[in-house]
């Protein structure tokens, strides 16, 4: 018998210890990888002539989007307001409270709010955008990272944390579709560049993993391994999502590389750059979601004050 940081007496079985160490190790890798990826994205897209030229061409290519598709993108993005963000955050936190897990509710709220604090601080005060190419004033300002994409992805990450293990696949199916769509819509509506959405994905991953790490290291959060049968429908869903993401990434990368190697940049090239950016934005959001889902593979998070550090079966998870 051992005593945790809150004075609860509990039995630590070896599998629980191994699961927690493995998950903490994965979260650490995720934080470092997200920070490196976000920094490289910023440097490559913002601090190089090539990066600025391609992204500006993609913005011009978005002018060729069908008006109905543009209206759909504008409407979806316009629905994300301060009020809707507050309602969404409260809804995610409510799941944790309904499960009598206030620590999970706190973690979910911290991820969504923390993501916006980081994103808005970086965009408004930290990251400059040098004028390396001749552009109109509308293209000159910094918009990295994307606030809308950060909202969508942090809500997705928060959902994965608070939802019980046996319902995680269903929740992912619903929220992932919306979150990926928001990232892609920012490109369609010209609200953001590709690098803005990719940096926002990195912010969501870094903030989500950091919150989990801090709460686990301070003893407020526990990683509990989950026993039970493998859910094959969930595995199929993950495979399909990963396949779609891989195809989107390949198509987007090929479109941009092939178009860049065939100057000059005309209207056809601009539209190809837009299509490539759109595909890569979707792929980036899918990849970020799968990475965080992987970090929670066959584990569930619990507050230490309630959990007695015993391994649980998903059939009895509240």
C-alpha positions in Angstrom: 0.0 0.0 0.0 1.2 3.5 -0.8 -0.1 7.0 -0.2 -0.6 9.5 -3.1 -0.2 13.3 -3.0 -3.7 13.7 -1.6 -3.3 11.2 1.1 -5.4 8.5 -0.6 -4.2 5.0 0.2 -4.0 3.0 -3.0 -2.5 -0.1 -4.5 -0.2 0.5 -7.5 0.0 -2.5 -9.7 2.9 -2.8 -12.1 0.7 -2.4 -15.2 -0.7 0.9 -14.0 2.8 2.2 -13.2 4.1 1.1 -16.7 1.1 2.7 -18.4 1.6 6.0 -16.6 5.3 6.1 -17.4 4.7 5.2 -21.0 2.0 7.9 -21.5 4.0 10.6 -19.7 6.9 9.7 -22.0 4.7 10.0 -25.1 3.3 13.3 -23.9 6.8 14.7 -23.5 7.7 13.6 -27.0 4.5 15.2 -28.3 5.3 18.5 -26.6 8.9 18.7 -28.0 7.8 17.5 -31.5 4.9 20.0 -31.6 7.2 22.9 -30.6 9.8 21.9 -33.2 7.2 21.5 -35.9 5.5 24.8 -35.1 8.9 26.6 -35.2 9.9 25.0 -38.5 6.5 25.8 -40.0 6.9 29.5 -39.0 10.4 29.8 -40.3 9.8 28.0 -43.6 6.5 29.8 -44.4 7.1 33.2 -43.0 10.8 33.8 -43.1 11.6 32.6 -46.7 10.7 34.1 -50.0 9.5 30.7 -51.3 7.2 30.3 -48.4 5.6 33.7 -48.6 5.3 33.4 -52.4 3.5 30.1 -52.3 1.1 31.0 -49.5 0.2 34.4 -51.1 -0.4 32.6 -54.4 -2.7 30.1 -52.6 -4.6 33.1 -51.1 -5.1 34.5 -54.7 -6.1 31.0 -55.8 -8.9 31.0 -53.2 -10.5 33.8 -55.2 -11.5 31.1 -57.8 -13.5 29.1 -55.2 -17.2 28.5 -56.1 -19.3 31.2 -54.3 -21.5 28.6 -52.7 -18.4 26.9 -51.2 -17.1 30.2 -50.0 -20.4 31.1 -48.3 -20.4 27.7 -46.6 -16.9 28.3 -45.3 -17.7 31.8 -44.1 -20.8 30.6 -42.3 -19.0 27.8 -40.5 -16.2 30.1 -39.3 -18.6 32.9 -38.4 -20.4 30.5 -36.0 -17.2 30.4 -33.9 -17.6 33.5 -31.6 -16.6 34.3 -28.0 -20.1 33.1 -26.9 -19.9 29.8 -28.8 -16.4 29.2 -27.5 -17.6 29.8 -24.0 -20.6 27.4 -24.5 -18.4 24.8 -26.1 -15.8 25.0 -23.3 -18.6 24.7 -20.7 -20.1 21.7 -22.5 -16.7 19.8 -22.6 -16.1 20.7 -18.9 -19.6 19.5 -18.0 -18.7 16.0 -19.2 -15.9 15.8 -16.7 -18.2 17.2 -13.9 -21.0 14.7 -14.8 -18.4 12.0 -14.4 -17.6 13.4 -11.0 -14.1 14.2 -12.3 -13.5 17.9 -11.6 -9.8 17.5 -12.4 -10.7 16.4 -16.0 -13.1 19.3 -16.3 -10.3 21.7 -15.2 -7.8 20.1 -17.6 -10.3 20.4 -20.5 -11.0 24.0 -19.8 -7.3 24.8 -19.3 -6.5 23.3 -22.7 -9.1 25.3 -24.6 -8.5 28.6 -22.8 -4.7 28.0 -22.7 -4.7 27.4 -26.5 -6.2 30.7 -27.1 -3.9 32.5 -24.7 -0.9 31.0 -26.5 -2.2 31.6 -30.0 -3.3 35.2 -29.5 -0.1 36.0 -27.7 2.0 34.6 -30.5 0.0 36.2 -33.3 -0.3 39.6 -31.8 2.8 40.2 -29.8 5.6 37.6 -30.5 5.8 36.5 -34.1 6.6 39.2 -36.8 6.0 38.8 -40.5 8.8 40.4 -42.6 8.0 41.8 -46.0 10.1 39.6 -48.2 7.8 39.8 -51.3 5.7 42.6 -52.8 2.1 42.1 -51.6 -1.0 44.2 -50.9 -1.6 45.4 -47.4 -4.2 42.6 -46.9 -1.5 40.0 -47.3 1.2 41.7 -45.2 -0.1 41.1 -41.6 0.8 38.1 -39.5 -2.0 35.6 -38.9 0.0 32.7 -37.5 -1.3 30.7 -35.6 -5.0 30.4 -36.6 -7.3 31.2 -33.7 -10.2 29.3 -35.3 -8.2 26.2 -35.9 -6.7 26.3 -32.4 -10.3 26.5 -31.0 -11.4 23.5 -33.0 -8.3 21.4 -32.3 -8.2 22.2 -28.5 -11.9 21.3 -28.2 -11.1 18.0 -29.9 -8.1 17.3 -27.6 -10.2 18.3 -24.5 -13.0 16.0 -25.7 -10.6 13.0 -25.9 -9.5 13.7 -22.3 -12.9 13.9 -20.6 -14.9 11.3 -22.6 -14.9 7.8 -21.1 -12.7 5.3 -23.0 -15.6 3.3 -24.4 -17.2 6.4 -25.9 -14.0 8.0 -27.2 -14.3 6.6 -30.7 -17.9 8.0 -31.1 -16.8 11.4 -29.8 -13.8 11.4 -32.1 -16.1 10.6 -35.1 -18.3 13.6 -34.3 -15.8 16.2 -33.2 -12.9 15.3 -35.6 -15.1 15.9 -38.6 -16.0 19.4 -37.4 -12.4 20.2 -36.3 -10.8 19.2 -39.6 -13.5 21.1 -41.5 -12.7 24.3 -39.6 -9.0 24.1 -40.5 -9.8 23.6 -44.2 -12.5 26.3 -44.2 -9.9 28.9 -43.0 -8.1 28.3 -46.3 -11.2 28.4 -48.4 -12.5 31.6 -46.9 -9.0 33.3 -47.0 -9.2 33.8 -43.3 -5.8 32.2 -42.9 -2.8 30.7 -44.6 -1.7 27.1 -44.6 1.1 27.8 -42.1 -1.4 29.4 -39.7 -3.5 26.2 -39.5 -0.4 23.9 -39.2 1.0 26.1 -36.4 -2.4 26.0 -34.7 -2.4 22.2 -34.8 1.1 22.3 -33.1 -0.3 24.7 -30.4 -3.2 22.4 -29.7 -0.9 19.4 -29.3 1.7 21.2 -27.2 -0.9 22.8 -24.9 -2.9 19.6 -24.5 0.1 17.4 -23.7 1.6 20.1 -21.4 -1.6 20.3 -19.3 -1.7 16.6 -19.0 1.9 16.4 -18.1 1.7 19.1 -15.4 -1.4 17.6 -13.8 0.1 14.2 -13.8 3.5 15.3 -12.5 1.8 17.2 -9.7 -0.3 14.2 -8.7 -3.7 15.6 -9.6 -4.2 13.3 -12.6 -3.6 9.6 -13.1 -3.3 7.4 -16.2 -5.3 4.2 -15.8 -4.8 1.3 -18.2 -8.0 -0.1 -19.6 -8.8 -3.8 -19.9 -11.3 -5.3 -22.2 -11.9 -6.5 -25.7 -10.5 -4.7 -28.7 -13.0 -2.6 -30.4 -12.6 -3.4 -34.1 -15.0 -0.7 -35.4 -12.9 1.9 -33.7 -9.8 0.4 -35.3 -11.4 0.6 -38.7 -12.3 4.2 -38.1 -8.7 5.1 -37.2 -7.5 3.3 -40.3 -9.9 5.2 -42.5 -9.0 8.5 -41.0 -5.3 7.8 -41.2 -5.7 6.8 -44.9 -7.6 9.9 -45.7 -5.0 12.1 -44.0 -2.1 10.3 -45.8 -3.8 10.8 -49.2 -4.6 14.4 -48.4 -1.0 15.1 -47.4 0.4 13.3 -50.5 -1.9 15.1 -52.9 -1.3 18.5 -51.3 2.5 18.1 -51.3 2.6 16.9 -54.9 0.3 19.8 -56.1 2.6 22.4 -54.4 5.9 20.9 -55.5 4.9 20.2 -59.1 3.3 23.7 -59.5 6.3 25.4 -58.0 8.6 23.7 -60.5 6.6 24.9 -63.4 6.7 28.8 -63.4 5.4 31.3 -64.1 2.7 31.6 -61.4 -0.5 32.2 -63.3 -4.2 31.7 -62.4 -3.9 27.9 -62.9 -0.9 27.8 -60.6 -2.5 29.9 -58.0 -5.5 27.6 -57.9 -3.2 24.5 -57.7 -1.4 26.2 -54.7 -4.8 26.8 -53.1 -5.9 23.1 -53.6 -2.5 22.0 -52.2 -2.8 24.2 -49.2 -6.4 23.1 -48.6 -5.4 19.4 -48.7 -2.4 19.9 -46.4 -4.5 21.9 -43.9 -6.9 18.9 -43.6 -4.0 16.5 -43.4 -2.4 18.5 -40.6 -5.5 18.5 -38.5 -6.0 14.8 -39.0 -2.4 14.1 -38.1 -2.6 16.2 -34.9 -5.8 14.4 -33.8 -4.3 11.0 -34.4 -1.1 11.8 -32.5 -3.0 12.8 -29.4 -5.4 9.9 -29.7 -2.3 7.6 -29.9 -1.0 9.1 -26.7 -4.1 7.9 -25.0 -4.1 4.4 -26.5 -5.9 2.0 -24.2 -5.6 4.3 -21.2 -8.1 6.6 -19.4 -7.4 9.7 -17.3 -8.7 10.0 -13.8 -8.4 12.5 -10.9 -6.3 11.0 -8.1 -8.8 12.1 -5.4 -11.4 9.7 -6.7 -9.4 6.9 -8.3 -7.9 4.3 -5.9 -5.2 3.3 -8.4 -6.8 0.0 -9.3 -6.9 -1.2 -12.9 -10.4 -0.9 -14.3 -12.5 -2.6 -16.9 -14.3 -0.2 -19.5 -17.6 -1.9 -18.8 -17.7 -0.4 -15.4 -16.3 3.0 -16.3 -18.7 5.9 -15.5 
